[in-house]
């Protein structure tokens, strides 16, 4: 992985962590506000933040499952390469053992 990709991945992780932290802090801070009624902007913002947290949580779960399956596929391909290398005999590989 190149340095640019690592830096991009690190920045994405930091941004995701900040979004989660700020959304959670906002919900906790405004949980017991004085509600203005049916069209309360704070209640609407809390609802938006809750939807954001749910969607990011779902996306994180889907990505973890995807990477888990991908890593399993990589392990299987490595095992197949390992088995191909060690399958066969010296005669089938036409290797001559001279003394």
N, C-alpha and C positions, 0 to 999 in steps of 0.2 A: 504494500500500500504506500502510495507516495505521500509526501509531507502535506501537499495541498488537500488530499482526500482526508487525511487524519485531522487536519485543522478544521476542515468543513464538518466532519463528523463530531468533533469536540464542540464546535460552536453550536451545532444543532442540538446536542445533548444539553448544553448549558442553557440554551433558549427554552427548551422543553421543561427543564427543571425550574427555571424562573417563571414560566407561565403557570406551572402547577402550583408553585409556592405563592405567587401573587393572587391567583384565583382562590386558593384555600384561605389565605389571610383576609381577603375581602369578604368572603362568606362568613368567616368567624367574627370579623369586626362588625359587620352590619346585621348580624343575626337577630338582634333584639332592638332594631331601630323603631322609631315612631312612624308607623305606616300611615301614609296619606290617603289610603283608600284603595279603590279597585285598580286605578292606573298609576300605582306607585312606581316611580322609575327605579328606586333601589330594589324593590321586589323583582322587577323585570331583569335588572342586572344580575341579581342573585340567581335567577332562573337560567340566564344565559351562561353564567359561570358553572352552574351545576351540569348543564348540558355539555359544556366544554370538557369538564372533568370526566364525565361518562364516556364521551367520544374518544378522548385521549387514552383513557383506560382500556377501552375496547381495541383501539388501534395498537396499543402496546401488547395486549394479549395476542392479537393476530400476528404481529411481528415476531413475538417470542415463539409461537407455534411454527411459523414459517422457518425461522432460523434453526429451530430444533430439528425439523424435518430435513432441512438442507444439510445440517451437520451430520445427520444420520446417513444421508446419501453420500457424503464425502467419505465417511468412514468405510462404507461398503465398497466404494470405488477403490480406496486404498487397499482394502483387504483383497479385492479382485486382482489388483496389480501385484500384490505380494504373492498370491497363490499362483498367478501366471509365471512369475519369476522362478518360483521353487517347484513348479510342476515339470515333470519330465526327468529324463536320466541323462547321464553324460553321453551315452550312445545316441540318444535321440537328438541331442544338441551337437553331435559329431565332434565331441571333444576327445582328443587323443592324449592319454597320459603316458608320457615317455619317462623312463627312469633316468 
